[in-house]
Amino acid sequence: MTNCLHCSIVIPVYGAGHSLLSIVQRCDAAFEQQGIPLAEFIFVDDNGPGDAWTVIQQLCAERPRTRGLQLMRNFGQHNATMCGFAEATGDIVVTLDDDLQHPPECISALIKALGDRQADLVYGEYELKQHALGRNLGSAVVNWFYRTVFRLPVTVTSFRAMRRPLVQAILRYDLNFTFIDGLLAWNTQRIAMVSVPHHQRTEGRSGYTLSRLIVLAMNMFTNFSLLPLQFVSICGLVASAVGMLLGLYYLILALFSQIVVPGYASIIVAVMVMGGLQLFSLGIIGEYIGRLHLNVNRKPQYTIRSRCGAASCD
């Protein structure tokens, strides 16, 4: 399989231009060693800090089968990756981070697993994560949400290899709130994992903070599941049942003259609990309505400012 199929490598870039040349060189060396046709590279500059676009333009000018796209603002990693998918032409599409934490030498193992395990999608599962504690905690939340929503025993990462038909299937989704792993899970259950090393960042900090990862997890829940609404409904039913039982309990006490002084504290607690539950419910419903509003108004998934490489160079 690996000796005949061409590969597109999509790399969303957020201010890490210093590592791009090394990624390309290591990918070329690994592909030549494995006898795989050299890959097509697609760099998507997600309008981060630094001079990444200058580096991308230089790479495109010096190398064939290398393209760059600069977005008009920061749209986020998943949206930038979808932009790269739309440009990819390979039989196999691989996504790779821009910080050298994913070893390019392991791409061939992911591609091989696609054939050996008859999979449509293969994730590189990290042997030992080299992220900070907050990032690891946020990733754990995202993966727990993923398994809960899609009921798949998979650890999702941004190091993936997938067949072109699967990529084409998810490109039909053009809305703003993008979670690629959810779109992939919607379209296939033939998903495998390959253990890969995870390296320390050579420079800078990850653009993903704990808060951003939690927002990503909420995007997954509200875009791909009705579980939050169902949870609110269950909370309402439980609160109603508890209220009825407490009402019956106090009625019995009143009939037997067991209530001497009416309780102020119990009233305040009940009001606070029910008021908080109602506000929480409204917040969940509002989150769904807000996303519908933005999607109806066609908030763009991404907007391209400039292109370079292949047929054009701005």
Backbone bond lengths (Angstrom), bond angles and torsions (degrees), N, CA, C in turn:
res aa  C-N    CA-C-N  psi(-1)  N-CA   C-N-CA  omega(-1)  CA-C   N-CA-C  phi
1 M - - - 1.467 - - 1.517 111.05 -
2 T 1.307 116.79 -45.89 1.456 119.99 -174.57 1.517 113.34 -70.73
3 N 1.350 118.07 -15.28 1.452 119.51 -175.89 1.520 112.87 -86.02
4 C 1.335 119.45 -9.04 1.457 119.47 -174.79 1.523 113.39 -124.55
5 L 1.303 118.40 -21.74 1.449 120.11 -175.30 1.525 111.46 -87.58
6 H 1.319 114.71 141.45 1.454 120.24 176.00 1.525 109.59 -90.98
7 C 1.315 115.54 151.82 1.462 122.02 -172.79 1.521 110.25 -124.26
8 S 1.322 116.13 136.95 1.463 122.46 169.96 1.522 108.00 -108.26
9 I 1.325 116.23 130.37 1.462 121.20 178.54 1.526 108.15 -109.55
10 V 1.329 116.29 115.06 1.463 122.85 -178.44 1.518 108.40 -100.04
11 I 1.336 116.70 123.52 1.461 121.59 -177.05 1.524 109.25 -126.58
12 P 1.344 118.63 104.16 1.467 119.71 171.71 1.523 109.33 -72.06
13 V 1.319 116.93 132.57 1.462 121.79 -172.53 1.523 109.31 -116.63
14 Y 1.329 115.66 129.21 1.459 120.88 176.23 1.516 108.50 -131.54
15 G 1.325 115.52 80.78 1.456 121.08 172.83 1.512 115.91 74.68
16 A 1.344 118.98 16.87 1.466 120.69 -177.03 1.524 110.50 -113.96
17 G 1.317 118.03 46.68 1.449 121.79 -176.77 1.513 113.94 -62.55
18 H 1.333 117.75 -24.21 1.466 121.09 -176.56 1.519 112.97 -64.17
19 S 1.330 118.66 -24.33 1.461 121.20 -174.53 1.522 113.56 -98.68
20 L 1.323 118.71 -6.45 1.461 120.57 -171.81 1.522 112.43 -66.41
21 L 1.320 117.68 -42.49 1.464 120.04 179.61 1.519 110.86 -61.46
22 S 1.320 116.80 -41.12 1.463 120.43 179.30 1.527 110.97 -64.69
23 I 1.337 117.11 -39.57 1.466 120.38 177.97 1.521 110.47 -60.18
24 V 1.334 116.42 -47.37 1.459 121.05 -178.60 1.527 110.62 -61.89
25 Q 1.316 117.43 -46.24 1.458 121.06 -178.20 1.521 111.60 -63.94
26 R 1.318 117.27 -41.51 1.461 119.94 -179.84 1.528 111.29 -69.93
27 C 1.329 117.18 -36.59 1.470 120.04 175.97 1.523 110.51 -63.68
28 D 1.327 117.47 -46.55 1.462 121.09 179.56 1.527 110.75 -58.50
29 A 1.333 116.44 -46.14 1.461 120.10 -178.97 1.525 111.47 -62.92
30 A 1.335 116.37 -43.19 1.467 120.06 -179.27 1.521 110.94 -66.09
31 F 1.327 118.32 -41.14 1.458 121.06 -178.82 1.527 110.87 -67.65
32 E 1.320 116.85 -40.24 1.461 119.79 178.19 1.532 111.02 -64.12
33 Q 1.312 116.60 -40.66 1.463 121.11 179.55 1.522 111.56 -64.14
34 Q 1.342 116.72 -36.76 1.459 121.36 -178.17 1.529 112.58 -86.90
35 G 1.325 117.69 -4.43 1.462 120.88 -178.76 1.508 113.52 72.79
36 I 1.322 117.55 28.28 1.460 123.37 179.40 1.528 108.26 -98.34
37 P 1.339 118.61 139.05 1.464 119.52 175.66 1.526 110.95 -55.53
38 L 1.321 116.73 140.33 1.456 120.39 -178.42 1.519 111.00 -56.88
39 A 1.317 115.36 143.16 1.460 120.97 -172.23 1.523 112.05 -81.63
40 E 1.321 114.23 157.15 1.464 122.33 167.40 1.531 107.42 -87.32
41 F 1.327 116.33 132.05 1.460 121.08 179.30 1.521 110.14 -106.68
42 I 1.335 115.59 133.71 1.459 121.69 176.30 1.523 107.34 -128.11
43 F 1.337 115.78 111.25 1.459 121.70 178.84 1.528 108.68 -101.37
44 V 1.336 115.82 130.24 1.461 121.10 177.95 1.519 108.17 -116.30
45 D 1.332 116.14 109.17 1.463 121.62 179.87 1.528 108.79 -81.17
46 D 1.342 115.35 110.53 1.467 121.02 -175.16 1.529 111.52 -89.22
47 N 1.321 115.48 35.87 1.467 121.94 172.58 1.530 111.69 56.39
48 G 1.322 115.49 46.27 1.453 120.17 178.10 1.520 111.09 -92.59
49 P 1.324 116.83 -177.64 1.466 120.38 178.27 1.528 110.60 -73.11
50 G 1.325 116.02 162.25 1.458 119.83 175.72 1.518 112.83 94.49
51 D 1.340 115.28 -170.13 1.462 122.17 -173.11 1.522 112.06 -110.64
52 A 1.319 117.46 35.12 1.462 120.66 -175.67 1.529 111.86 -58.56
53 W 1.325 117.66 -39.03 1.467 119.58 -176.35 1.523 111.21 -64.84
54 T 1.313 117.90 -36.71 1.462 121.48 176.96 1.526 110.44 -62.26
55 V 1.333 116.57 -42.84 1.463 120.95 178.54 1.519 110.31 -64.95
56 I 1.323 117.29 -41.87 1.466 121.43 179.87 1.531 110.18 -62.90
57 Q 1.316 117.51 -43.77 1.461 120.57 178.44 1.525 111.20 -60.62
58 Q 1.321 116.41 -39.97 1.458 119.85 179.55 1.525 110.85 -65.61
59 L 1.331 116.85 -42.87 1.460 120.53 178.27 1.530 111.17 -62.48
60 C 1.322 116.50 -41.69 1.460 120.28 -180.00 1.526 111.30 -65.01
61 A 1.334 116.51 -36.13 1.462 120.22 -179.72 1.525 111.56 -70.50
62 E 1.326 117.65 -30.12 1.456 121.54 -174.10 1.522 113.62 -94.80
63 R 1.329 117.78 -18.28 1.457 119.79 -171.44 1.522 111.45 -125.56
64 P 1.328 117.95 140.37 1.464 120.16 169.46 1.526 109.79 -75.78
65 R 1.313 116.33 166.14 1.473 121.72 177.19 1.525 112.47 53.06
66 T 1.320 116.05 36.12 1.468 121.08 176.90 1.513 108.24 -133.08
67 R 1.316 116.13 127.90 1.459 121.02 -178.67 1.523 110.52 -130.85
68 G 1.317 115.16 150.19 1.446 120.98 177.26 1.510 111.13 -129.21
69 L 1.332 115.61 144.61 1.462 121.95 176.69 1.514 107.88 -132.74
70 Q 1.309 116.97 130.10 1.461 122.06 178.16 1.526 108.60 -108.95
71 L 1.329 116.14 122.68 1.462 120.71 179.74 1.521 110.24 -83.14
72 M 1.339 115.98 156.66 1.458 120.69 -174.47 1.523 112.64 -76.66
73 R 1.319 117.57 -21.73 1.459 121.85 174.63 1.508 107.51 -154.68
74 N 1.311 116.91 177.94 1.451 121.30 178.64 1.523 109.90 -77.90
75 F 1.328 116.62 110.73 1.462 121.72 -179.11 1.527 112.66 -100.51
76 G 1.314 118.10 -11.15 1.457 120.82 -179.04 1.525 111.34 102.80
77 Q 1.334 114.76 156.01 1.463 120.71 -173.31 1.522 112.91 -59.67
78 H 1.315 118.09 -43.39 1.461 120.56 -175.60 1.525 110.91 -68.78
79 N 1.323 117.49 -41.26 1.456 119.93 177.90 1.523 111.12 -65.71
80 A 1.342 116.64 -40.72 1.467 120.51 177.91 1.528 110.86 -64.05
81 T 1.317 116.60 -37.45 1.464 119.94 178.25 1.520 110.95 -65.92
82 M 1.327 117.89 -39.25 1.463 120.84 176.13 1.526 110.77 -61.28
83 C 1.324 116.93 -36.90 1.461 120.82 175.53 1.521 110.22 -60.18
84 G 1.327 116.88 -43.92 1.460 120.51 177.55 1.512 112.81 -64.83
85 F 1.341 116.94 -38.38 1.463 120.49 177.64 1.526 111.60 -58.68
86 A 1.324 116.21 -39.48 1.462 120.01 -178.36 1.525 112.08 -64.39
87 E 1.335 117.17 -22.20 1.463 121.86 -178.76 1.525 112.79 -97.43
88 A 1.328 117.99 -15.06 1.461 121.43 -173.58 1.521 111.25 -70.66
89 T 1.323 116.09 142.78 1.469 121.73 -179.62 1.528 112.65 -122.24
90 G 1.323 118.80 -4.15 1.462 121.15 -174.99 1.514 113.95 -74.46
91 D 1.331 115.26 160.11 1.473 120.92 174.84 1.527 110.73 -68.42
92 I 1.329 115.87 -32.09 1.461 123.13 176.44 1.525 107.91 -119.37
93 V 1.329 116.71 135.89 1.460 121.31 178.41 1.522 107.66 -117.10
94 V 1.331 115.61 127.12 1.464 122.55 -179.49 1.522 108.39 -116.40
95 T 1.326 116.77 137.82 1.466 121.01 173.18 1.517 108.66 -108.98
96 L 1.317 114.33 139.64 1.460 121.21 -172.66 1.519 108.00 -143.07
97 D 1.333 117.26 138.67 1.463 120.67 175.80 1.528 110.15 -73.31
98 D 1.327 115.97 163.63 1.464 121.81 -174.60 1.525 113.40 -95.14
99 D 1.328 118.22 8.29 1.469 120.34 -170.44 1.528 114.34 -113.67
100 L 1.361 116.94 9.86 1.462 122.57 178.33 1.528 113.55 66.30
101 Q 1.335 117.59 15.75 1.462 118.70 172.62 1.524 111.04 -77.27
102 H 1.340 116.78 -22.80 1.456 121.77 173.77 1.525 108.39 -95.46
103 P 1.316 119.65 118.77 1.470 120.87 -178.68 1.531 111.09 -71.84
104 P 1.327 118.92 118.20 1.471 120.62 178.68 1.518 112.98 -58.38
105 E 1.334 117.54 -26.16 1.457 120.70 -179.84 1.531 112.53 -64.08
106 C 1.345 118.28 -16.10 1.468 121.61 -178.82 1.530 112.94 -91.63
107 I 1.330 117.21 -2.86 1.466 119.15 -179.75 1.525 110.58 -59.51
108 S 1.325 116.81 -41.44 1.467 120.16 -178.43 1.527 111.24 -61.47
109 A 1.337 117.99 -32.71 1.468 120.85 178.52 1.525 110.56 -67.15
110 L 1.336 116.54 -38.06 1.464 120.01 177.25 1.520 110.55 -66.68
111 I 1.332 116.41 -43.51 1.465 119.83 179.89 1.527 110.63 -63.95
112 K 1.327 116.53 -42.20 1.471 120.21 179.32 1.521 111.11 -61.66
113 A 1.337 117.01 -39.11 1.467 120.37 -179.21 1.520 112.01 -65.37
114 L 1.331 117.98 -28.68 1.460 120.09 176.51 1.523 110.96 -57.49
115 G 1.340 116.73 -41.51 1.457 120.30 179.38 1.504 113.12 -81.83
116 D 1.324 117.39 -44.46 1.459 120.67 -175.61 1.522 111.89 -64.13
117 R 1.334 117.29 -35.33 1.467 120.56 -176.42 1.527 112.79 -105.08
118 Q 1.340 116.50 9.67 1.465 121.08 -179.81 1.529 111.28 50.87
119 A 1.315 115.20 45.35 1.461 120.84 -176.56 1.520 110.55 -102.16
120 D 1.335 114.91 156.27 1.463 121.58 171.84 1.519 111.24 -94.01
121 L 1.333 115.70 -21.72 1.462 121.52 -173.98 1.525 108.88 -147.24
122 V 1.328 116.41 134.05 1.464 121.46 177.42 1.521 108.46 -129.34
123 Y 1.324 115.86 129.40 1.465 122.18 175.96 1.521 109.78 -99.84
124 G 1.325 115.83 144.16 1.448 120.75 168.33 1.519 109.19 -86.11
125 E 1.314 116.97 110.13 1.469 121.79 -178.57 1.525 108.75 -91.09
126 Y 1.327 116.81 125.47 1.457 120.95 -173.52 1.519 111.15 -72.58
127 E 1.342 115.21 133.57 1.464 119.82 176.09 1.523 110.93 -67.25
128 L 1.333 116.47 -44.63 1.460 121.93 177.37 1.522 107.72 -148.75
129 K 1.325 116.54 115.43 1.461 120.09 -176.99 1.526 110.82 -68.96
130 Q 1.331 114.40 139.02 1.457 120.73 178.77 1.528 111.65 -108.41
131 H 1.337 116.37 23.50 1.452 120.28 177.65 1.530 110.35 -83.50
132 A 1.337 115.05 167.64 1.461 120.68 172.72 1.529 110.01 -69.87
133 L 1.327 116.20 164.78 1.461 121.29 -176.07 1.524 111.60 -58.24
134 G 1.355 117.29 -45.18 1.458 120.22 -179.37 1.508 112.63 -61.74
135 R 1.341 116.69 -40.68 1.458 121.05 178.60 1.520 110.99 -65.45
136 N 1.336 117.08 -41.90 1.462 120.20 178.12 1.522 111.52 -63.37
137 L 1.338 116.36 -39.87 1.455 120.17 178.65 1.528 110.83 -64.17
138 G 1.340 116.06 -44.29 1.455 119.87 178.35 1.517 111.78 -63.02
139 S 1.344 117.90 -40.77 1.466 121.32 177.79 1.524 111.17 -63.00
140 A 1.332 116.02 -37.26 1.465 119.50 178.21 1.527 110.96 -64.70
141 V 1.339 117.04 -38.37 1.471 120.94 177.11 1.522 110.38 -63.83
142 V 1.337 116.42 -45.77 1.463 120.45 -179.88 1.522 110.57 -60.35
143 N 1.337 116.90 -45.44 1.464 119.66 -178.26 1.520 112.00 -68.41
144 W 1.342 117.38 -34.71 1.467 119.29 176.27 1.527 110.29 -65.50
145 F 1.315 116.95 -43.74 1.458 120.13 176.45 1.531 110.75 -60.64
146 Y 1.337 115.92 -42.84 1.467 120.41 -178.86 1.531 110.51 -59.38
147 R 1.331 116.70 -49.30 1.464 119.47 -179.18 1.517 111.70 -65.23
148 T 1.336 117.02 -33.99 1.460 120.53 179.09 1.525 111.30 -68.43
149 V 1.322 116.37 -43.87 1.466 120.98 -176.24 1.524 111.22 -73.78
150 F 1.339 117.70 -46.87 1.465 120.85 -171.81 1.521 113.34 -100.49
151 R 1.318 117.18 -9.28 1.464 122.59 176.87 1.525 110.60 54.83
152 L 1.319 115.36 47.85 1.455 122.28 177.53 1.528 108.36 -122.90
153 P 1.330 118.29 132.92 1.477 121.14 179.89 1.523 111.18 -81.22
154 V 1.322 115.62 62.14 1.463 121.72 -172.42 1.522 109.29 -124.53
155 T 1.330 116.49 140.92 1.463 122.09 170.44 1.514 107.83 -101.03
156 V 1.327 117.33 111.54 1.461 120.38 -175.91 1.524 109.92 -83.49
157 T 1.329 115.58 140.62 1.453 122.98 174.56 1.523 107.97 -139.64
158 S 1.320 116.41 171.43 1.461 120.10 177.93 1.523 112.10 -88.22
159 F 1.330 117.44 5.42 1.467 122.72 174.83 1.520 107.05 -101.37
160 R 1.348 116.37 100.72 1.462 121.57 -171.55 1.525 110.18 -136.64
161 A 1.335 115.49 154.55 1.469 122.45 167.53 1.511 106.92 -131.38
162 M 1.337 116.86 135.56 1.467 120.33 -176.40 1.518 110.24 -145.58
163 R 1.307 114.86 156.06 1.457 120.52 178.75 1.532 109.92 -77.49
164 R 1.318 114.45 151.58 1.454 119.60 -176.64 1.544 113.25 -59.93
165 P 1.350 120.66 -42.08 1.469 118.71 178.56 1.530 113.33 -56.44
166 L 1.325 117.90 -34.26 1.466 120.72 178.08 1.527 110.33 -68.09
167 V 1.334 116.94 -40.84 1.467 120.63 177.65 1.527 110.09 -62.76
168 Q 1.316 116.68 -44.00 1.466 119.88 179.36 1.525 111.43 -63.29
169 A 1.332 116.81 -32.88 1.461 120.12 -179.49 1.530 111.39 -66.04
170 I 1.345 118.13 -39.26 1.461 119.11 -176.60 1.525 112.38 -83.64
171 L 1.328 117.73 -12.83 1.467 119.54 179.30 1.522 112.40 -68.95
172 R 1.322 116.74 -13.25 1.472 119.17 175.67 1.525 111.51 -66.85
173 Y 1.316 116.55 -21.98 1.472 121.30 178.09 1.521 108.51 -80.58
174 D 1.329 116.96 116.71 1.467 120.28 -177.24 1.530 112.34 -126.07
175 L 1.338 117.08 23.33 1.456 120.73 -179.75 1.530 109.83 -90.73
176 N 1.330 116.07 167.70 1.460 120.97 -170.65 1.519 113.58 -73.33
177 F 1.313 117.88 -42.73 1.463 121.25 -173.42 1.530 108.98 -79.91
178 T 1.331 115.28 88.83 1.457 122.31 -170.61 1.526 111.15 -104.54
179 F 1.323 115.91 128.53 1.455 122.01 170.69 1.525 106.18 -132.19
180 I 1.342 116.05 100.63 1.459 121.77 -169.15 1.523 112.01 -59.24
181 D 1.329 117.00 -43.02 1.464 119.51 -176.60 1.531 111.64 -64.28
182 G 1.329 116.63 -32.57 1.459 119.72 174.88 1.517 111.39 -67.66
183 L 1.331 117.65 -42.55 1.465 121.28 178.04 1.528 110.79 -62.41
184 L 1.336 115.97 -40.53 1.464 119.60 178.64 1.530 110.51 -64.79
185 A 1.334 117.10 -42.99 1.471 120.80 -179.44 1.516 111.59 -66.57
186 W 1.332 117.53 -29.58 1.461 120.97 175.31 1.528 111.73 -63.85
187 N 1.318 116.85 -28.35 1.461 120.68 -171.09 1.516 114.95 -104.47
188 T 1.327 118.83 -14.63 1.466 120.18 178.26 1.523 110.39 -155.56
189 Q 1.339 114.18 151.33 1.459 120.77 170.65 1.525 111.26 -115.45
190 R 1.321 116.10 3.88 1.461 120.70 175.92 1.528 108.65 -85.18
191 I 1.309 114.84 78.00 1.461 121.97 -175.03 1.524 108.56 -121.48
192 A 1.321 116.01 132.19 1.467 121.47 178.95 1.515 109.76 -125.32
193 M 1.325 115.53 167.86 1.465 121.81 177.96 1.522 109.49 -131.41
194 V 1.318 115.57 145.60 1.455 122.88 176.12 1.523 107.72 -127.86
195 S 1.305 116.81 131.73 1.468 120.70 179.98 1.527 109.72 -73.13
196 V 1.340 115.73 129.31 1.464 121.25 -179.63 1.527 108.53 -136.21
197 P 1.340 117.39 153.34 1.470 119.19 174.59 1.518 111.23 -72.79
198 H 1.301 115.89 158.21 1.464 122.27 178.53 1.523 107.18 -128.23
199 H 1.327 116.31 121.49 1.455 120.55 -172.40 1.527 111.71 -97.99
200 Q 1.308 115.25 160.89 1.461 121.49 174.58 1.523 109.78 -68.29
201 R 1.343 116.28 148.40 1.458 119.82 172.55 1.526 109.06 -65.00
202 T 1.335 115.16 136.22 1.463 119.05 179.80 1.516 112.06 -79.88
203 E 1.346 116.55 -21.74 1.463 119.36 -176.90 1.529 108.74 -164.64
204 G 1.338 116.87 150.38 1.455 121.53 173.50 1.519 113.26 75.23
205 R 1.324 114.35 -172.45 1.460 121.85 -178.86 1.516 109.72 -125.25
206 S 1.321 115.20 155.37 1.456 120.16 178.39 1.532 110.73 -66.90
207 G 1.337 115.47 143.61 1.457 119.62 175.69 1.515 112.80 -75.12
208 Y 1.347 116.47 -11.29 1.454 120.62 179.43 1.525 109.75 -91.93
209 T 1.323 116.24 115.76 1.458 121.77 171.54 1.523 108.29 -99.13
210 L 1.334 115.77 171.91 1.459 119.73 178.57 1.523 110.69 -58.29
211 S 1.344 117.10 -42.75 1.463 119.94 -178.57 1.529 111.64 -64.44
212 R 1.340 117.11 -38.91 1.464 119.78 179.46 1.522 111.39 -67.30
213 L 1.323 116.59 -36.73 1.458 119.47 178.29 1.527 111.40 -68.53
214 I 1.328 116.79 -35.82 1.466 119.53 176.85 1.529 110.14 -66.85
215 V 1.343 116.59 -39.70 1.465 120.21 175.04 1.524 110.61 -61.21
216 L 1.347 116.33 -40.57 1.466 120.45 177.53 1.521 110.80 -61.27
217 A 1.337 116.27 -41.31 1.462 119.95 177.97 1.530 111.04 -63.88
218 M 1.341 116.71 -39.52 1.462 119.89 177.17 1.526 110.89 -65.84
219 N 1.340 116.83 -36.78 1.466 119.84 175.24 1.523 110.46 -58.43
220 M 1.336 115.69 -42.08 1.449 119.59 179.50 1.526 111.65 -63.37
221 F 1.343 115.79 -45.80 1.458 119.61 -177.94 1.524 111.33 -63.28
222 T 1.333 117.11 -47.13 1.459 119.62 -174.23 1.525 112.93 -77.80
223 N 1.344 118.14 -24.11 1.458 120.67 -179.92 1.519 113.30 -87.02
224 F 1.328 116.74 -30.58 1.454 119.07 -170.02 1.528 113.74 -119.84
225 S 1.318 117.25 5.11 1.453 118.33 -174.33 1.523 110.93 -153.52
226 L 1.320 115.38 152.72 1.461 122.15 171.86 1.528 111.25 -101.49
227 L 1.322 116.59 11.67 1.465 119.98 -177.08 1.528 113.76 -57.37
228 P 1.360 120.06 -41.46 1.471 117.63 178.19 1.522 112.87 -60.31
229 L 1.335 117.14 -41.96 1.468 119.79 177.80 1.521 111.05 -65.70
230 Q 1.334 116.49 -39.99 1.460 119.71 178.39 1.524 110.71 -66.03
231 F 1.337 116.34 -36.88 1.463 120.29 177.39 1.523 110.77 -63.13
232 V 1.336 116.50 -43.38 1.462 120.63 178.32 1.528 110.34 -62.28
233 S 1.330 116.70 -41.00 1.471 120.11 179.14 1.524 110.91 -62.55
234 I 1.331 116.46 -41.91 1.463 120.27 178.93 1.527 110.59 -65.49
235 C 1.354 116.43 -41.27 1.469 119.64 177.31 1.524 110.84 -59.91
236 G 1.325 115.93 -41.38 1.463 119.59 178.59 1.513 112.19 -62.93
237 L 1.343 116.05 -42.44 1.462 119.61 179.12 1.529 111.02 -65.43
238 V 1.333 116.26 -42.30 1.468 119.88 179.80 1.525 110.15 -64.44
239 A 1.356 116.99 -43.94 1.464 120.29 179.59 1.525 111.20 -62.45
240 S 1.337 116.40 -40.18 1.470 120.11 178.33 1.527 111.19 -64.72
241 A 1.325 115.82 -42.51 1.462 119.56 -179.68 1.526 111.00 -65.18
242 V 1.346 116.21 -43.30 1.464 119.76 178.38 1.520 110.40 -63.17
243 G 1.334 117.15 -40.41 1.459 120.90 178.24 1.517 112.52 -61.91
244 M 1.331 116.22 -42.51 1.472 119.74 179.18 1.530 110.89 -65.86
245 L 1.329 116.58 -40.52 1.464 119.51 179.03 1.527 111.53 -65.41
246 L 1.364 115.99 -41.56 1.461 119.24 177.89 1.524 110.80 -65.19
247 G 1.342 115.80 -39.26 1.472 118.95 177.56 1.515 111.79 -61.47
248 L 1.336 116.22 -42.85 1.461 120.35 178.18 1.525 111.09 -64.84
249 Y 1.351 115.19 -39.42 1.463 120.01 -179.55 1.531 110.73 -62.99
250 Y 1.353 116.20 -47.44 1.466 119.01 -179.03 1.526 111.88 -70.31
251 L 1.322 116.39 -28.17 1.468 118.75 175.82 1.528 110.42 -65.10
252 I 1.318 116.21 -43.00 1.465 120.11 178.64 1.525 110.38 -63.85
253 L 1.354 116.50 -42.19 1.461 119.25 177.40 1.517 111.56 -61.39
254 A 1.329 116.77 -39.89 1.462 120.14 -179.63 1.525 110.73 -66.12
255 L 1.342 117.43 -40.12 1.459 120.77 -179.79 1.523 111.92 -63.63
256 F 1.322 116.21 -30.84 1.458 120.40 179.44 1.523 112.44 -98.70
257 S 1.354 115.62 14.53 1.476 122.37 176.12 1.531 112.02 56.20
258 Q 1.307 115.72 38.98 1.466 120.30 179.07 1.525 112.64 -91.10
259 I 1.339 117.84 -13.64 1.458 121.20 179.17 1.527 107.81 -96.71
260 V 1.319 116.23 108.46 1.458 121.31 -178.58 1.513 111.00 -88.56
261 V 1.337 116.21 -51.24 1.471 121.49 -179.88 1.520 108.13 -119.86
262 P 1.320 119.59 123.45 1.479 121.45 177.95 1.525 109.96 -58.69
263 G 1.346 116.31 139.31 1.463 120.85 -174.94 1.517 113.07 -90.27
264 Y 1.327 114.85 120.20 1.467 120.01 176.37 1.530 110.36 -74.06
265 A 1.343 117.15 -39.82 1.467 121.36 -175.95 1.520 111.88 -61.84
266 S 1.334 116.68 -41.03 1.471 119.56 -178.32 1.523 111.12 -64.35
267 I 1.350 117.13 -35.72 1.462 120.47 178.64 1.524 110.40 -66.59
268 I 1.343 116.35 -46.50 1.466 120.30 -179.68 1.518 111.04 -61.79
269 V 1.337 117.45 -43.92 1.465 120.83 179.40 1.519 110.70 -60.43
270 A 1.333 116.13 -44.86 1.461 120.07 -179.76 1.525 110.92 -62.43
271 V 1.334 116.45 -43.87 1.470 119.99 179.69 1.528 111.26 -63.11
272 M 1.342 116.71 -43.79 1.463 120.31 -178.81 1.530 111.35 -65.44
273 V 1.339 116.71 -43.39 1.463 120.15 -179.15 1.521 110.62 -64.36
274 M 1.329 116.85 -48.38 1.458 120.01 -178.03 1.525 111.23 -68.14
275 G 1.359 115.86 -38.85 1.462 118.58 177.83 1.520 111.86 -63.26
276 G 1.344 116.94 -43.29 1.457 120.61 177.72 1.512 111.98 -63.30
277 L 1.339 116.80 -40.83 1.456 121.19 178.88 1.523 110.95 -62.88
278 Q 1.329 116.69 -41.38 1.462 120.26 179.66 1.533 111.44 -66.09
279 L 1.343 117.01 -42.80 1.455 119.83 178.35 1.530 111.42 -64.85
280 F 1.340 116.36 -39.74 1.459 120.45 177.01 1.532 110.45 -61.26
281 S 1.329 116.30 -43.53 1.463 121.01 179.39 1.523 110.85 -62.90
282 L 1.326 116.42 -44.01 1.464 119.82 178.67 1.524 111.43 -63.33
283 G 1.350 116.65 -36.00 1.454 120.14 178.47 1.517 112.02 -64.27
284 I 1.333 117.23 -43.54 1.464 120.61 177.84 1.528 110.64 -63.02
285 I 1.328 116.55 -46.80 1.462 119.87 179.55 1.527 110.13 -62.72
286 G 1.340 116.63 -41.02 1.460 120.30 178.66 1.515 112.79 -62.58
287 E 1.343 117.04 -34.94 1.464 120.67 177.92 1.521 110.58 -62.11
288 Y 1.321 116.46 -43.74 1.463 119.99 177.84 1.525 111.04 -64.94
289 I 1.331 116.79 -45.07 1.464 120.23 -178.23 1.532 110.56 -64.74
290 G 1.349 117.15 -40.31 1.457 120.22 178.60 1.512 112.42 -61.60
291 R 1.309 117.25 -40.87 1.455 120.26 179.09 1.523 110.72 -67.74
292 L 1.308 116.52 -39.60 1.466 119.40 175.43 1.527 110.75 -60.13
293 H 1.332 116.27 -41.92 1.464 121.22 179.83 1.527 111.11 -60.61
294 L 1.345 116.86 -47.12 1.459 120.03 -178.75 1.524 111.61 -67.34
295 N 1.330 117.05 -36.29 1.460 119.55 178.95 1.524 111.56 -71.14
296 V 1.316 117.14 -37.71 1.470 119.87 176.70 1.522 110.14 -63.75
297 N 1.324 117.22 -36.66 1.470 121.42 177.97 1.523 112.50 -78.79
298 R 1.351 117.30 1.34 1.453 123.57 175.30 1.525 112.29 59.95
299 K 1.324 116.79 47.89 1.460 119.69 171.02 1.523 107.61 -58.25
300 P 1.336 118.75 126.51 1.472 120.02 -170.33 1.519 113.06 -67.47
301 Q 1.314 114.60 144.33 1.460 120.31 174.58 1.528 110.19 -69.29
302 Y 1.301 116.60 -39.45 1.466 122.98 173.52 1.525 107.85 -164.54
303 T 1.326 116.02 159.28 1.457 122.10 175.68 1.518 108.32 -134.68
304 I 1.331 116.64 127.58 1.461 121.82 -176.45 1.524 109.87 -90.41
305 R 1.343 115.19 128.71 1.458 120.48 175.97 1.532 111.14 -89.85
306 S 1.331 116.59 -48.77 1.468 120.79 -174.23 1.528 110.04 -141.73
307 R 1.317 114.96 155.83 1.442 123.08 174.81 1.534 109.46 -128.51
308 C 1.302 115.78 153.22 1.460 118.98 171.63 1.508 108.93 -150.72
309 G 1.315 115.46 155.47 1.451 120.77 -179.14 1.509 112.31 92.44
310 A 1.317 116.10 164.64 1.465 123.70 178.62 1.523 110.53 54.89
311 A 1.364 116.13 -116.10 1.458 119.06 -172.39 1.498 114.04 -81.86
312 S 1.345 118.82 -19.28 1.459 119.34 -174.33 1.513 110.25 -143.70
313 C 1.303 116.14 159.32 1.459 121.32 175.07 1.496 108.11 -152.08
314 D 1.351 117.68 118.41 1.456 121.99 179.06 1.519 110.53 -90.61
